Amino acid sequence: MPRKKVIKMDGNQLRKVRKRQAILKAANQLFIKKGYQETSVAEIAKAAGASQVTVYKYFPSKLQLGRAVAIALIEDGYQYYGAMLVDPQLDFMSKMKKMMVEAAQESNTLSPSFYRLLVAEMRGDNGDHSVQRSYDRQKAAFWHRLFEQGRAEGKIDDAITDRALMIYVDMYVTYVQRLNGKAKDSTVLDALHADGEQIIQLFFYGLIGDVG
C-alpha cells in the first residue's frame, strides 16, 4: 500500500489553516445555538478573534460560510461514526443504539433557521450541490459496512439487499428534497425539525425491527 503523502506547511500556511478553523468553529457554534439568520458575520468574527474583513477573506459570503459549516458537520460525522464502525468492542446493536441516541441529541441542538439552511443546501436551492455531494461521497461505504455486521450477527435478514436498505436510508432525504420552499413546505420543515428525535427513532426501529 502506498504511503500517504504528508504535506508540510510553513508558519504562514499553518496560521491561515488555524484561522479558517477558528472561523468555522465560531460559525458552527453560533449557527447551531442562535440560528443562521439570527447570527451576523460581526458576531462570528468577534467569537473567532478575527475581523469581518478576515472572515470574508476566507468565506466571501455568509451563505458560503454556512455551506462550509454544513459540509464540515457531514465530514466530521462520517469520521466520528466511521471510527465507531471499526470499534471491536461494540456489537451491531450497540452501534445502532449509540447512533440513534447521539443523532437525536444532535437534532435537538439545531436551531430552526440553521436546520432550514441545511435542508436548502442539501436540495441545492442556492445553486450549489456541494453539501449533497459531501453527504453522498461516503454514504454507501459507511452503511454497507454497518449492514455487513448486522447480517453477520443475525440482526439484518440476509434476504434484504443493500439496495433496498439504501432506499430506506434515503427516504427522509428524498422526501425533504421534494419540498419546494413554499410557505406550506416551510411549515412542514419546521414540523420535521420539531419531531426530529421521533423521526430518528422511527428510522432506526424500521431499519432493524427492534433495538431493545
KEVO-559794 format. One line per field, with one value per atom (N, C-alpha, C): residue in one letter; chain; atom name; x, y, z. Coordinates in steps of 0.05 Angstrom, whole numbers, plus 5000, padded with zeros to 4 digits. Example, Ala and Ser with C-alpha at 12.3 -4.5 7.8 and 13.67 -1.06 7.14 Angstrom:
% KEVO-559794
r A / A / A / S / S / S
c A / A / A / A / A / A
a N / CA / C / N / CA / C
X 5264 / 5246 / 5264 / 5257 / 5273 / 5258
Y 4886 / 4910 / 4934 / 4955 / 4979 / 5001
Z 5156 / 5156 / 5156 / 5142 / 5143 / 5157
END
This chain:
% KEVO-559794
r M / M / M / P / P / P / R / R / R / K / K / K / K / K / K / V / V / V / I / I / I / K / K / K / M / M / M / D / D / D / G / G / G / N / N / N / Q / Q / Q / L / L / L / R / R / R / K / K / K / V / V / V / R / R / R / K / K / K / R / R / R / Q / Q / Q / A / A / A / I / I / I / L / L / L / K / K / K / A / A / A / A / A / A / N / N / N / Q / Q / Q / L / L / L / F / F / F / I / I / I / K / K / K / K / K / K / G / G / G / Y / Y / Y / Q / Q / Q / E / E / E / T / T / T / S / S / S / V / V / V / A / A / A / E / E / E / I / I / I / A / A / A / K / K / K / A / A / A / A / A / A / G / G / G / A / A / A / S / S / S / Q / Q / Q / V / V / V / T / T / T / V / V / V / Y / Y / Y / K / K / K / Y / Y / Y / F / F / F / P / P / P / S / S / S / K / K / K / L / L / L / Q / Q / Q / L / L / L / G / G / G / R / R / R / A / A / A / V / V / V / A / A / A / I / I / I / A / A / A / L / L / L / I / I / I / E / E / E / D / D / D / G / G / G / Y / Y / Y / Q / Q / Q / Y / Y / Y / Y / Y / Y / G / G / G / A / A / A / M / M / M / L / L / L / V / V / V / D / D / D / P / P / P / Q / Q / Q / L / L / L / D / D / D / F / F / F / M / M / M / S / S / S / K / K / K / M / M / M / K / K / K / K / K / K / M / M / M / M / M / M / V / V / V / E / E / E / A / A / A / A / A / A / Q / Q / Q / E / E / E / S / S / S / N / N / N / T / T / T / L / L / L / S / S / S / P / P / P / S / S / S / F / F / F / Y / Y / Y / R / R / R / L / L / L / L / L / L / V / V / V / A / A / A / E / E / E / M / M / M / R / R / R / G / G / G / D / D / D / N / N / N / G / G / G / D / D / D / H / H / H / S / S / S / V / V / V / Q / Q / Q / R / R / R / S / S / S / Y / Y / Y / D / D / D / R / R / R / Q / Q / Q / K / K / K / A / A / A / A / A / A / F / F / F / W / W / W / H / H / H / R / R / R / L / L / L / F / F / F / E / E / E / Q / Q / Q / G / G / G / R / R / R / A / A / A / E / E / E / G / G / G / K / K / K / I / I / I / D / D / D / D / D / D / A / A / A / I / I / I / T / T / T / D / D / D / R / R / R / A / A / A / L / L / L / M / M / M / I / I / I / Y / Y / Y / V / V / V / D / D / D / M / M / M / Y / Y / Y / V / V / V / T / T / T / Y / Y / Y / V / V / V / Q / Q / Q / R / R / R / L / L / L / N / N / N / G / G / G / K / K / K / A / A / A / K / K / K / D / D / D / S / S / S / T / T / T / V / V / V / L / L / L / D / D / D / A / A / A / L / L / L / H / H / H / A / A / A / D / D / D / G / G / G / E / E / E / Q / Q / Q / I / I / I / I / I / I / Q / Q / Q / L / L / L / F / F / F / F / F / F / Y / Y / Y / G / G / G / L / L / L / I / I / I / G / G / G / D / D / D / V / V / V / G / G / G
c A / A / A / A / A / A / A / A / A / A / A / A / A / A / A / A / A / A / A / A / A / A / A / A / A / A / A / A / A / A / A / A / A / A / A / A / A / A / A / A / A / A / A / A / A / A / A / A / A / A / A / A / A / A / A / A / A / A / A / A / A / A / A / A / A / A / A / A / A / A / A / A / A / A / A / A / A / A / A / A / A / A / A / A / A / A / A / A / A / A / A / A / A / A / A / A / A / A / A / A / A / A / A / A / A / A / A / A / A / A / A / A / A / A / A / A / A / A / A / A / A / A / A / A / A / A / A / A / A / A / A / A / A / A / A / A / A / A / A / A / A / A / A / A / A / A / A / A / A / A / A / A / A / A / A / A / A / A / A / A / A / A / A / A / A / A / A / A / A / A / A / A / A / A / A / A / A / A / A / A / A / A / A / A / A / A / A / A / A / A / A / A / A / A / A / A / A / A / A / A / A / A / A / A / A / A / A / A / A / A / A / A / A / A / A / A / A / A / A / A / A / A / A / A / A / A / A / A / A / A / A / A / A / A / A / A / A / A / A / A / A / A / A / A / A / A / A / A / A / A / A / A / A / A / A / A / A / A / A / A / A / A / A / A / A / A / A / A / A / A / A / A / A / A / A / A / A / A / A / A / A / A / A / A / A / A / A / A / A / A / A / A / A / A / A / A / A / A / A / A / A / A / A / A / A / A / A / A / A / A / A / A / A / A / A / A / A / A / A / A / A / A / A / A / A / A / A / A / A / A / A / A / A / A / A / A / A / A / A / A / A / A / A / A / A / A / A / A / A / A / A / A / A / A / A / A / A / A / A / A / A / A / A / A / A / A / A / A / A / A / A / A / A / A / A / A / A / A / A / A / A / A / A / A / A / A / A / A / A / A / A / A / A / A / A / A / A / A / A / A / A / A / A / A / A / A / A / A / A / A / A / A / A / A / A / A / A / A / A / A / A / A / A / A / A / A / A / A / A / A / A / A / A / A / A / A / A / A / A / A / A / A / A / A / A / A / A / A / A / A / A / A / A / A / A / A / A / A / A / A / A / A / A / A / A / A / A / A / A / A / A / A / A / A / A / A / A / A / A / A / A / A / A / A / A / A / A / A / A / A / A / A / A / A / A / A / A / A / A / A / A / A / A / A / A / A / A / A / A / A / A / A / A / A / A / A / A / A / A / A / A / A / A / A / A / A / A / A / A / A / A / A / A / A / A / A / A / A / A / A / A / A / A / A / A / A / A / A / A / A / A / A / A / A / A / A / A / A / A / A / A / A / A / A / A / A / A / A / A / A / A / A / A / A / A / A / A / A / A / A / A / A / A / A / A / A / A / A / A / A / A / A / A / A / A / A / A / A / A / A / A / A / A / A / A / A / A / A / A / A / A / A / A / A / A / A / A / A / A / A / A / A / A / A / A / A / A / A / A / A / A / A / A / A / A / A
a N / CA / C / N / CA / C / N / CA / C / N / CA / C / N / CA / C / N / CA / C / N / CA / C / N / CA / C / N / CA / C / N / CA / C / N / CA / C / N / CA / C / N / CA / C / N / CA / C / N / CA / C / N / CA / C / N / CA / C / N / CA / C / N / CA / C / N / CA / C / N / CA / C / N / CA / C / N / CA / C / N / CA / C / N / CA / C / N / CA / C / N / CA / C / N / CA / C / N / CA / C / N / CA / C / N / CA / C / N / CA / C / N / CA / C / N / CA / C / N / CA / C / N / CA / C / N / CA / C / N / CA / C / N / CA / C / N / CA / C / N / CA / C / N / CA / C / N / CA / C / N / CA / C / N / CA / C / N / CA / C / N / CA / C / N / CA / C / N / CA / C / N / CA / C / N / CA / C / N / CA / C / N / CA / C / N / CA / C / N / CA / C / N / CA / C / N / CA / C / N / CA / C / N / CA / C / N / CA / C / N / CA / C / N / CA / C / N / CA / C / N / CA / C / N / CA / C / N / CA / C / N / CA / C / N / CA / C / N / CA / C / N / CA / C / N / CA / C / N / CA / C / N / CA / C / N / CA / C / N / CA / C / N / CA / C / N / CA / C / N / CA / C / N / CA / C / N / CA / C / N / CA / C / N / CA / C / N / CA / C / N / CA / C / N / CA / C / N / CA / C / N / CA / C / N / CA / C / N / CA / C / N / CA / C / N / CA / C / N / CA / C / N / CA / C / N / CA / C / N / CA / C / N / CA / C / N / CA / C / N / CA / C / N / CA / C / N / CA / C / N / CA / C / N / CA / C / N / CA / C / N / CA / C / N / CA / C / N / CA / C / N / CA / C / N / CA / C / N / CA / C / N / CA / C / N / CA / C / N / CA / C / N / CA / C / N / CA / C / N / CA / C / N / CA / C / N / CA / C / N / CA / C / N / CA / C / N / CA / C / N / CA / C / N / CA / C / N / CA / C / N / CA / C / N / CA / C / N / CA / C / N / CA / C / N / CA / C / N / CA / C / N / CA / C / N / CA / C / N / CA / C / N / CA / C / N / CA / C / N / CA / C / N / CA / C / N / CA / C / N / CA / C / N / CA / C / N / CA / C / N / CA / C / N / CA / C / N / CA / C / N / CA / C / N / CA / C / N / CA / C / N / CA / C / N / CA / C / N / CA / C / N / CA / C / N / CA / C / N / CA / C / N / CA / C / N / CA / C / N / CA / C / N / CA / C / N / CA / C / N / CA / C / N / CA / C / N / CA / C / N / CA / C / N / CA / C / N / CA / C / N / CA / C / N / CA / C / N / CA / C / N / CA / C / N / CA / C / N / CA / C / N / CA / C / N / CA / C / N / CA / C / N / CA / C / N / CA / C / N / CA / C / N / CA / C / N / CA / C / N / CA / C / N / CA / C / N / CA / C / N / CA / C / N / CA / C / N / CA / C / N / CA / C / N / CA / C / N / CA / C / N / CA / C / N / CA / C / N / CA / C / N / CA / C / N / CA / C / N / CA / C / N / CA / C / N / CA / C / N / CA / C / N / CA / C / N / CA / C / N / CA / C / N / CA / C / N / CA / C / N / CA / C / N / CA / C / N / CA / C / N / CA / C / N / CA / C / N / CA / C / N / CA / C / N / CA / C / N / CA / C / N / CA / C / N / CA / C / N / CA / C
X 5017 / 5000 / 5018 / 5013 / 5030 / 5026 / 5048 / 5047 / 5031 / 5016 / 5001 / 5020 / 5017 / 5035 / 5030 / 5051 / 5050 / 5056 / 5037 / 5041 / 5050 / 5074 / 5085 / 5078 / 5070 / 5062 / 5082 / 5087 / 5104 / 5086 / 5099 / 5084 / 5061 / 5064 / 5042 / 5018 / 5024 / 5003 / 4988 / 5003 / 4991 / 4973 / 4982 / 4965 / 4939 / 4941 / 4917 / 4897 / 4908 / 4891 / 4877 / 4893 / 4882 / 4861 / 4866 / 4846 / 4820 / 4823 / 4799 / 4783 / 4797 / 4785 / 4771 / 4783 / 4771 / 4746 / 4745 / 4721 / 4699 / 4707 / 4687 / 4675 / 4693 / 4684 / 4664 / 4671 / 4654 / 4627 / 4628 / 4603 / 4586 / 4599 / 4585 / 4570 / 4583 / 4571 / 4548 / 4552 / 4531 / 4508 / 4513 / 4491 / 4473 / 4486 / 4471 / 4455 / 4468 / 4455 / 4436 / 4445 / 4430 / 4412 / 4424 / 4409 / 4425 / 4421 / 4435 / 4426 / 4400 / 4390 / 4396 / 4396 / 4398 / 4427 / 4446 / 4474 / 4487 / 4500 / 4514 / 4543 / 4554 / 4582 / 4599 / 4590 / 4605 / 4607 / 4586 / 4586 / 4606 / 4606 / 4624 / 4653 / 4658 / 4685 / 4695 / 4677 / 4685 / 4691 / 4673 / 4677 / 4702 / 4710 / 4734 / 4759 / 4757 / 4780 / 4792 / 4774 / 4782 / 4765 / 4774 / 4758 / 4738 / 4718 / 4699 / 4713 / 4733 / 4748 / 4762 / 4773 / 4786 / 4766 / 4742 / 4722 / 4715 / 4711 / 4704 / 4727 / 4751 / 4775 / 4773 / 4765 / 4763 / 4736 / 4715 / 4688 / 4675 / 4674 / 4664 / 4636 / 4620 / 4593 / 4584 / 4564 / 4553 / 4542 / 4530 / 4520 / 4542 / 4564 / 4587 / 4598 / 4597 / 4606 / 4587 / 4561 / 4541 / 4544 / 4550 / 4554 / 4578 / 4600 / 4624 / 4619 / 4603 / 4596 / 4580 / 4561 / 4545 / 4563 / 4581 / 4600 / 4617 / 4627 / 4644 / 4629 / 4603 / 4587 / 4584 / 4580 / 4577 / 4603 / 4625 / 4651 / 4659 / 4655 / 4662 / 4645 / 4619 / 4601 / 4610 / 4618 / 4628 / 4653 / 4671 / 4696 / 4690 / 4672 / 4665 / 4652 / 4631 / 4616 / 4632 / 4649 / 4666 / 4685 / 4696 / 4713 / 4697 / 4672 / 4655 / 4650 / 4648 / 4643 / 4665 / 4689 / 4712 / 4719 / 4703 / 4708 / 4701 / 4721 / 4715 / 4700 / 4698 / 4685 / 4655 / 4645 / 4617 / 4604 / 4583 / 4568 / 4549 / 4535 / 4518 / 4497 / 4483 / 4461 / 4471 / 4495 / 4506 / 4512 / 4522 / 4528 / 4502 / 4481 / 4456 / 4444 / 4445 / 4434 / 4449 / 4476 / 4493 / 4487 / 4485 / 4478 / 4451 / 4431 / 4404 / 4404 / 4416 / 4415 / 4430 / 4454 / 4470 / 4458 / 4447 / 4435 / 4411 / 4395 / 4372 / 4381 / 4402 / 4413 / 4423 / 4436 / 4446 / 4423 / 4402 / 4378 / 4365 / 4365 / 4352 / 4368 / 4394 / 4410 / 4409 / 4399 / 4399 / 4378 / 4386 / 4367 / 4349 / 4324 / 4306 / 4317 / 4329 / 4338 / 4362 / 4380 / 4402 / 4393 / 4373 / 4362 / 4351 / 4337 / 4326 / 4349 / 4371 / 4394 / 4405 / 4408 / 4418 / 4401 / 4375 / 4356 / 4359 / 4360 / 4363 / 4389 / 4410 / 4436 / 4436 / 4422 / 4420 / 4405 / 4386 / 4369 / 4383 / 4403 / 4416 / 4400 / 4383 / 4366 / 4381 / 4406 / 4422 / 4442 / 4437 / 4453 / 4479 / 4482 / 4507 / 4499 / 4513 / 4507 / 4529 / 4547 / 4570 / 4562 / 4541 / 4532 / 4521 / 4505 / 4494 / 4517 / 4536 / 4559 / 4575 / 4579 / 4593 / 4578 / 4552 / 4536 / 4537 / 4537 / 4536 / 4563 / 4585 / 4612 / 4619 / 4612 / 4619 / 4595 / 4572 / 4547 / 4546 / 4550 / 4547 / 4566 / 4592 / 4612 / 4606 / 4597 / 4591 / 4569 / 4546 / 4523 / 4528 / 4543 / 4548 / 4564 / 4583 / 4599 / 4581 / 4563 / 4545 / 4526 / 4515 / 4497 / 4511 / 4536 / 4551 / 4553 / 4558 / 4560 / 4533 / 4512 / 4485 / 4477 / 4484 / 4479 / 4495 / 4521 / 4539 / 4529 / 4516 / 4506 / 4477 / 4465 / 4438 / 4417 / 4423 / 4404 / 4391 / 4403 / 4390 / 4387 / 4363 / 4357 / 4374 / 4387 / 4404 / 4389 / 4362 / 4346 / 4343 / 4348 / 4345 / 4371 / 4369 / 4393 / 4402 / 4428 / 4438 / 4422 / 4415 / 4400 / 4373 / 4359 / 4334 / 4338 / 4359 / 4365 / 4373 / 4388 / 4396 / 4372 / 4352 / 4328 / 4314 / 4314 / 4302 / 4318 / 4344 / 4361 / 4356 / 4352 / 4350 / 4321 / 4302 / 4274 / 4270 / 4282 / 4279 / 4290 / 4315 / 4327 / 4311 / 4302 / 4286 / 4260 / 4247 / 4222 / 4228 / 4249 / 4255 / 4262 / 4275 / 4283 / 4259 / 4237 / 4213 / 4199 / 4204 / 4191 / 4203 / 4187 / 4196 / 4200 / 4201 / 4207 / 4184 / 4159 / 4136 / 4130 / 4112 / 4106 / 4096 / 4078 / 4067 / 4089 / 4109 / 4131 / 4150 / 4152 / 4168 / 4156 / 4129 / 4115 / 4121 / 4122 / 4128 / 4157 / 4175 / 4203 / 4205 / 4190 / 4191 / 4180 / 4160 / 4148 / 4168 / 4182 / 4202 / 4224 / 4232 / 4253 / 4244 / 4220 / 4209 / 4206 / 4200 / 4196 / 4221 / 4244 / 4268 / 4275 / 4273 / 4280 / 4263 / 4237 / 4218 / 4224 / 4230 / 4235 / 4260 / 4281 / 4305 / 4300 / 4284 / 4278 / 4263 / 4244 / 4229 / 4247 / 4266 / 4285 / 4301 / 4312 / 4328 / 4311 / 4288 / 4270 / 4263 / 4257 / 4249 / 4271 / 4296 / 4319 / 4324 / 4321 / 4328 / 4304 / 4282 / 4258 / 4257 / 4280 / 4279 / 4306 / 4306 / 4331 / 4331 / 4313 / 4311 / 4331
Y 4976 / 5000 / 5025 / 5044 / 5068 / 5085 / 5098 / 5115 / 5140 / 5149 / 5173 / 5197 / 5214 / 5237 / 5257 / 5264 / 5284 / 5311 / 5330 / 5357 / 5374 / 5386 / 5403 / 5432 / 5446 / 5474 / 5492 / 5515 / 5535 / 5550 / 5567 / 5581 / 5597 / 5610 / 5627 / 5610 / 5587 / 5569 / 5558 / 5551 / 5539 / 5560 / 5585 / 5606 / 5609 / 5608 / 5610 / 5587 / 5563 / 5540 / 5543 / 5551 / 5554 / 5576 / 5598 / 5620 / 5611 / 5596 / 5586 / 5567 / 5550 / 5532 / 5546 / 5568 / 5584 / 5597 / 5607 / 5619 / 5598 / 5575 / 5554 / 5545 / 5542 / 5534 / 5554 / 5579 / 5600 / 5601 / 5599 / 5599 / 5574 / 5551 / 5527 / 5531 / 5540 / 5543 / 5563 / 5586 / 5606 / 5599 / 5587 / 5579 / 5557 / 5538 / 5517 / 5527 / 5543 / 5551 / 5575 / 5595 / 5620 / 5620 / 5609 / 5608 / 5620 / 5610 / 5621 / 5649 / 5654 / 5680 / 5700 / 5690 / 5707 / 5715 / 5702 / 5708 / 5725 / 5746 / 5764 / 5756 / 5765 / 5760 / 5774 / 5796 / 5811 / 5794 / 5780 / 5763 / 5739 / 5728 / 5706 / 5715 / 5739 / 5750 / 5754 / 5765 / 5770 / 5744 / 5724 / 5698 / 5684 / 5689 / 5676 / 5692 / 5716 / 5732 / 5743 / 5750 / 5760 / 5784 / 5797 / 5820 / 5809 / 5826 / 5818 / 5815 / 5833 / 5831 / 5804 / 5794 / 5768 / 5746 / 5747 / 5727 / 5726 / 5749 / 5750 / 5742 / 5744 / 5735 / 5704 / 5690 / 5661 / 5652 / 5667 / 5659 / 5684 / 5687 / 5711 / 5720 / 5702 / 5709 / 5692 / 5702 / 5687 / 5660 / 5659 / 5634 / 5614 / 5623 / 5604 / 5594 / 5611 / 5603 / 5582 / 5587 / 5567 / 5541 / 5542 / 5518 / 5503 / 5517 / 5505 / 5491 / 5504 / 5492 / 5466 / 5467 / 5443 / 5420 / 5426 / 5405 / 5394 / 5412 / 5403 / 5385 / 5391 / 5374 / 5346 / 5345 / 5319 / 5303 / 5316 / 5302 / 5294 / 5311 / 5304 / 5281 / 5281 / 5260 / 5233 / 5233 / 5208 / 5199 / 5217 / 5210 / 5198 / 5210 / 5201 / 5174 / 5171 / 5146 / 5125 / 5133 / 5114 / 5100 / 5116 / 5104 / 5085 / 5091 / 5074 / 5047 / 5048 / 5024 / 5003 / 5012 / 4993 / 4987 / 4996 / 4991 / 4962 / 4944 / 4916 / 4911 / 4931 / 4928 / 4931 / 4941 / 4947 / 4927 / 4914 / 4897 / 4915 / 4902 / 4917 / 4933 / 4920 / 4933 / 4956 / 4953 / 4976 / 5000 / 4994 / 5016 / 5030 / 5014 / 5025 / 5043 / 5033 / 5048 / 5074 / 5072 / 5096 / 5117 / 5107 / 5125 / 5138 / 5123 / 5133 / 5155 / 5149 / 5168 / 5193 / 5191 / 5214 / 5231 / 5217 / 5232 / 5248 / 5236 / 5250 / 5274 / 5271 / 5293 / 5316 / 5309 / 5329 / 5343 / 5329 / 5341 / 5361 / 5355 / 5373 / 5398 / 5398 / 5422 / 5442 / 5433 / 5450 / 5472 / 5497 / 5519 / 5515 / 5524 / 5521 / 5533 / 5557 / 5570 / 5557 / 5545 / 5530 / 5504 / 5492 / 5467 / 5473 / 5496 / 5503 / 5508 / 5519 / 5523 / 5496 / 5477 / 5451 / 5438 / 5439 / 5428 / 5441 / 5468 / 5483 / 5475 / 5472 / 5465 / 5436 / 5418 / 5391 / 5389 / 5407 / 5407 / 5423 / 5438 / 5455 / 5480 / 5489 / 5512 / 5537 / 5539 / 5563 / 5561 / 5542 / 5539 / 5524 / 5509 / 5495 / 5467 / 5446 / 5419 / 5407 / 5424 / 5413 / 5398 / 5406 / 5393 / 5365 / 5363 / 5338 / 5319 / 5329 / 5313 / 5303 / 5320 / 5312 / 5290 / 5292 / 5271 / 5245 / 5246 / 5222 / 5208 / 5224 / 5213 / 5188 / 5188 / 5165 / 5148 / 5156 / 5144 / 5114 / 5105 / 5077 / 5059 / 5068 / 5052 / 5050 / 5072 / 5073 / 5053 / 5056 / 5039 / 5010 / 5005 / 4977 / 4963 / 4976 / 4964 / 4958 / 4976 / 4971 / 4948 / 4948 / 4926 / 4899 / 4898 / 4873 / 4862 / 4879 / 4870 / 4861 / 4876 / 4868 / 4840 / 4835 / 4808 / 4787 / 4793 / 4773 / 4766 / 4785 / 4779 / 4771 / 4767 / 4758 / 4778 / 4804 / 4825 / 4837 / 4832 / 4841 / 4816 / 4813 / 4789 / 4789 / 4766 / 4763 / 4768 / 4764 / 4768 / 4797 / 4815 / 4844 / 4854 / 4864 / 4874 / 4901 / 4907 / 4934 / 4955 / 4949 / 4968 / 4975 / 4955 / 4961 / 4976 / 4969 / 4984 / 5013 / 5018 / 5045 / 5062 / 5049 / 5064 / 5073 / 5056 / 5063 / 5085 / 5083 / 5103 / 5130 / 5131 / 5156 / 5168 / 5153 / 5163 / 5190 / 5195 / 5221 / 5243 / 5239 / 5260 / 5264 / 5243 / 5245 / 5260 / 5255 / 5269 / 5299 / 5306 / 5334 / 5348 / 5334 / 5346 / 5352 / 5338 / 5343 / 5368 / 5378 / 5403 / 5426 / 5445 / 5465 / 5493 / 5495 / 5521 / 5539 / 5532 / 5549 / 5550 / 5569 / 5574 / 5549 / 5534 / 5510 / 5489 / 5488 / 5469 / 5478 / 5504 / 5514 / 5505 / 5505 / 5496 / 5466 / 5451 / 5422 / 5419 / 5435 / 5433 / 5439 / 5459 / 5465 / 5442 / 5429 / 5405 / 5382 / 5378 / 5357 / 5362 / 5387 / 5394 / 5389 / 5398 / 5395 / 5365 / 5349 / 5320 / 5304 / 5317 / 5303 / 5279 / 5281 / 5258 / 5234 / 5238 / 5216 / 5204 / 5221 / 5211 / 5194 / 5203 / 5188 / 5160 / 5160 / 5135 / 5116 / 5127 / 5111 / 5100 / 5116 / 5107 / 5083 / 5084 / 5062 / 5037 / 5042 / 5019 / 5005 / 5021 / 5009 / 4994 / 5004 / 4991 / 4963 / 4959 / 4932 / 4918 / 4933 / 4920 / 4921 / 4921 / 4921 / 4931 / 4950 / 4959 / 4954 / 4937 / 4931 / 4909
Z 5000 / 5000 / 5000 / 4982 / 4981 / 5005 / 5014 / 5037 / 5031 / 5051 / 5048 / 5048 / 5029 / 5026 / 5049 / 5062 / 5084 / 5073 / 5076 / 5067 / 5090 / 5087 / 5107 / 5101 / 5122 / 5119 / 5134 / 5122 / 5136 / 5156 / 5172 / 5193 / 5183 / 5160 / 5149 / 5140 / 5127 / 5119 / 5143 / 5163 / 5188 / 5201 / 5202 / 5214 / 5198 / 5172 / 5155 / 5161 / 5163 / 5168 / 5195 / 5215 / 5242 / 5243 / 5229 / 5228 / 5215 / 5193 / 5179 / 5198 / 5212 / 5230 / 5253 / 5263 / 5284 / 5275 / 5250 / 5239 / 5236 / 5225 / 5222 / 5249 / 5269 / 5295 / 5307 / 5305 / 5316 / 5302 / 5275 / 5260 / 5266 / 5269 / 5276 / 5302 / 5323 / 5349 / 5348 / 5335 / 5334 / 5317 / 5293 / 5276 / 5289 / 5302 / 5315 / 5339 / 5356 / 5381 / 5376 / 5362 / 5359 / 5334 / 5312 / 5287 / 5265 / 5240 / 5217 / 5211 / 5209 / 5203 / 5225 / 5250 / 5273 / 5280 / 5267 / 5272 / 5251 / 5259 / 5240 / 5236 / 5214 / 5208 / 5229 / 5239 / 5260 / 5285 / 5293 / 5316 / 5312 / 5288 / 5282 / 5284 / 5272 / 5273 / 5301 / 5318 / 5346 / 5361 / 5357 / 5370 / 5360 / 5336 / 5324 / 5329 / 5341 / 5346 / 5320 / 5301 / 5275 / 5268 / 5247 / 5236 / 5216 / 5209 / 5189 / 5162 / 5157 / 5132 / 5130 / 5152 / 5152 / 5146 / 5159 / 5154 / 5124 / 5112 / 5084 / 5066 / 5076 / 5061 / 5057 / 5078 / 5076 / 5065 / 5071 / 5062 / 5051 / 5024 / 5011 / 5018 / 5029 / 5037 / 5061 / 5075 / 5098 / 5088 / 5065 / 5054 / 5050 / 5039 / 5034 / 5061 / 5081 / 5108 / 5119 / 5116 / 5125 / 5110 / 5084 / 5069 / 5079 / 5085 / 5095 / 5122 / 5139 / 5165 / 5160 / 5142 / 5136 / 5126 / 5108 / 5098 / 5120 / 5137 / 5160 / 5179 / 5183 / 5201 / 5189 / 5163 / 5150 / 5151 / 5144 / 5143 / 5171 / 5191 / 5219 / 5228 / 5220 / 5228 / 5216 / 5191 / 5178 / 5192 / 5199 / 5213 / 5241 / 5255 / 5282 / 5282 / 5265 / 5264 / 5249 / 5231 / 5218 / 5237 / 5257 / 5277 / 5295 / 5299 / 5315 / 5301 / 5275 / 5259 / 5263 / 5266 / 5268 / 5297 / 5315 / 5344 / 5350 / 5356 / 5361 / 5387 / 5404 / 5430 / 5427 / 5404 / 5401 / 5381 / 5390 / 5371 / 5355 / 5336 / 5317 / 5332 / 5351 / 5365 / 5382 / 5394 / 5409 / 5391 / 5367 / 5349 / 5340 / 5334 / 5326 / 5348 / 5373 / 5395 / 5399 / 5397 / 5400 / 5379 / 5354 / 5332 / 5335 / 5344 / 5348 / 5369 / 5392 / 5414 / 5407 / 5396 / 5390 / 5367 / 5347 / 5325 / 5335 / 5353 / 5365 / 5381 / 5396 / 5412 / 5394 / 5372 / 5353 / 5340 / 5333 / 5321 / 5339 / 5365 / 5384 / 5389 / 5382 / 5387 / 5364 / 5341 / 5317 / 5319 / 5315 / 5314 / 5289 / 5290 / 5266 / 5241 / 5243 / 5218 / 5206 / 5223 / 5212 / 5200 / 5212 / 5201 / 5173 / 5170 / 5143 / 5123 / 5132 / 5114 / 5106 / 5124 / 5117 / 5096 / 5099 / 5080 / 5053 / 5053 / 5028 / 5014 / 5028 / 5016 / 5006 / 5021 / 5012 / 4986 / 4982 / 4958 / 4935 / 4942 / 4921 / 4915 / 4934 / 4929 / 4922 / 4932 / 4929 / 4906 / 4888 / 4864 / 4868 / 4889 / 4894 / 4907 / 4898 / 4908 / 4924 / 4934 / 4949 / 4974 / 4988 / 5012 / 5005 / 4984 / 4976 / 4967 / 4953 / 4944 / 4968 / 4988 / 5012 / 5026 / 5028 / 5041 / 5025 / 4999 / 4982 / 4981 / 4984 / 4978 / 4994 / 5020 / 5037 / 5046 / 5037 / 5046 / 5042 / 5017 / 5010 / 5026 / 5027 / 5041 / 5070 / 5082 / 5111 / 5117 / 5104 / 5110 / 5103 / 5081 / 5073 / 5095 / 5107 / 5128 / 5152 / 5159 / 5181 / 5175 / 5150 / 5143 / 5144 / 5136 / 5136 / 5165 / 5184 / 5212 / 5222 / 5214 / 5222 / 5212 / 5187 / 5176 / 5190 / 5195 / 5208 / 5236 / 5249 / 5276 / 5276 / 5253 / 5251 / 5258 / 5256 / 5262 / 5237 / 5214 / 5189 / 5171 / 5161 / 5144 / 5119 / 5114 / 5090 / 5064 / 5065 / 5041 / 5033 / 5052 / 5046 / 5034 / 5010 / 4996 / 5006 / 5001 / 5007 / 4991 / 4967 / 4951 / 4964 / 4974 / 4988 / 5014 / 5028 / 5053 / 5047 / 5026 / 5019 / 5010 / 4997 / 4990 / 5016 / 5036 / 5061 / 5075 / 5075 / 5087 / 5074 / 5048 / 5033 / 5034 / 5045 / 5043 / 5055 / 5078 / 5091 / 5074 / 5064 / 5047 / 5022 / 5010 / 4985 / 4990 / 5013 / 5020 / 5023 / 5038 / 5042 / 5016 / 4998 / 4973 / 4954 / 4959 / 4943 / 4950 / 4975 / 4983 / 4966 / 4959 / 4940 / 4952 / 4979 / 4991 / 4994 / 4986 / 4990 / 5020 / 5027 / 5055 / 5069 / 5055 / 5068 / 5072 / 5054 / 5058 / 5080 / 5084 / 5106 / 5133 / 5133 / 5157 / 5162 / 5140 / 5142 / 5152 / 5142 / 5151 / 5181 / 5191 / 5219 / 5235 / 5225 / 5239 / 5239 / 5216 / 5215 / 5235 / 5237 / 5256 / 5285 / 5291 / 5318 / 5326 / 5306 / 5311 / 5305 / 5302 / 5294 / 5310 / 5337 / 5354 / 5348 / 5345 / 5339 / 5312 / 5292 / 5265 / 5265 / 5280 / 5281 / 5294 / 5315 / 5329 / 5310 / 5295 / 5276 / 5254 / 5246 / 5225 / 5235 / 5258 / 5268 / 5275 / 5287 / 5292 / 5266 / 5245 / 5220 / 5206 / 5211 / 5197 / 5207 / 5233 / 5244 / 5258 / 5260 / 5271 / 5301 / 5315 / 5344 / 5354 / 5372 / 5384 / 5414 / 5423 / 5452 / 5460
END
